[in-house]
Amino acid sequence: MWKAAMMLMPILIIREVDFKDETNYKTLVIFFLSIQVSLICTLCFLFLKIHKKADQKTIKVETPPPYGSNDPPSVEHVTVQGYDKKALRAVATKLVIALSVCAFLHFKWSLIPPLVMQCFINPSTVFGSQLFKIHALGQAEKGPLERPWKEVKPFENLLGAGKEQEKKKKEKKKQ
């Protein structure tokens, strides 16, 4: 619920604030840069916490096959520390890709909305991650925070839902 409300804030800011005014524009850029620097510091903090904890307990991780492949999922055993570092790398990669796209759109076409949106989206990505909840907030590794974490893939979920509907239709036709 709070994420939906959080995503309305950039829209209101974009509509109500005149970014053609130099003061408002500079304030936005400073705000944007300070948020991104603080997120990078947060990722460094998480890395240090993971490294310091050095949890060598082994977990079994299933890696799904590539989309469209009929191969069974591969299973590997990794340490909790290795798993957390891999998850941290994935969060950092999301952050870098979002910043790259945002910077391109802003510098190429002088678009303001990507800057405003990333001031809200990137913090929700970092602070909503399982790593932050475990290592920074100290939440117990139970339930949804128990490793291995289910990987959220929204586009594959949409495609998967379509496949399930097709299977149901085929089963109905067979009956």
N, C-alpha and C positions, 0 to 999 in steps of 0.2 A: 504493500500500500504506500509506504513512504517513498519507494522508488518512483512510482507513478507521479506522486506529488512533486518529487524532486525534478522530474523531467519537465514539469510545467513551468518551473522557475526560469529556465533560459528563454522560453518563449515569451514570458512576461517581460523579462529584461530587454530582449531584442525589440519588442513592440514599444516599450515605454521610454527607453533611453536613447538619446540622440548621439550616435557615435560619430557623427560628422564634426561634433564639437571636439576640439583637440584635447581638452582636459579629460573628457569622458573616454576618449580613445586611449590616451596614455594610461589612465587608471585601469582600463580593461587589460591592456598589455602587461602592466605590472602585476595585476591580480592573476592573470593567466600564468605568467612566468613563475611567480611565487608558489602557486599551487603545484606546478609541474616539478619545481625544484624540491618542494616538500614531499612529493610522491617518490621522487628518486631517493631522497634521504630515507623515506619509509622502507623502500625496497632494500636499501643497504642495511638498515636496522634489522630487517627480517633475515637477510643473508647472515648477518653476524649472529643472530639468535639461533638459526639453524646450525651454523658451524659450531657454535659453542655447545649446543645441546648434544651434538654428535650421536644421535640415536642410531645404533647399529642393529636394531631389531629388524628382522627380515620379513617382508610382506610379499604376497603373491599378487602380481599385476597382470591382468589380461589385456593384451593389445588387440583391438579389433582389426580385422583385415581391411584393406583399402575398399572404398565404396565400389560396389559392383562385383567384388571378388567372392568366389564361393569357398575360399580357403577358411579353415577353422581359425578362431582367434589364437594368437600365440601367447604363451604364458612365460613370464620371466620372474625371477626372484630378485628384489632390490631391497636395499636398506631404506629405512624411513628417512634418513638424512638424504640419500640420493634421490628418493621420490620427492621430498620437499624441495630440493634444489631444482629438480626438473620442473616442478609446478611453479616455482618462483621465476624460472627462466621463461615459462609460458606467459605469466602475468606481465613480466617486463617486456616481452615481445609484443603483446597486445598494446601496451602503453606506447612503445616506440612506433608501431605502425600507425596508431591513432594520431600521434604527434606529427608524424611525417605527412600523412594525408592532410591534416589540419594546416600545417605550415605551407604545404603546396597550394592549397585552396586560398589561403590568406595572401601569400606573396604573389601568386600568379594573377588572381582576380580581385584582390583586396576584399575578400569576403569576411565579414565580422561574425556571422552566426556560428561558424565552426569553432572559433575561439571561445565564444560563450558556452557552447554545448560541451566542449571538452573540459571546461571548468567544473562541470557537474558529472559528466560521464566517467572520466578517469578516476576521480576519487571514489566513486561508487564501485568501480571495478577493483581497485586496490583494497579498499576497506571492507568490501563485501566478500573478498576471497577467503577460502578456508584457512590459508596460511596466516593471514592477519588475525583471524579469529582465534587460532590456536596459539601462535607465537607472541602476538602483541597483547591480545585480550586475555589470554590464559584460559580459554574455554576448554572443557574436557573433550577428549577425542572420542566422543560417543555419538551415535545416531548419524546425522548427515556429515559430521566431521570425522567419522571413522575412515581410515585409509583402507583401500584405495578409493578415491573420490570418483563419483560418477561424473564423467565428462559431459558437459552441456554443449550440444551441437544443434542449434536451433534449425538450421536448414536441413540437416539430416533427419531431425525429428519430423519436420513437415513432410519430407519425402517418404519417411517410414510410415507416417500416418496414411499417406496415399496408397502405399503398397498394401497396408493392412486392409483398407477398404476394398481394394481390388481382389484380395484373397477372399474376403467375405462374399463379394459378388460372385466369384467363381464357385465357391462352395454352395451358394444358393442355387446357381444354375445346375450344378451336379445333382442336387436333390430334386 
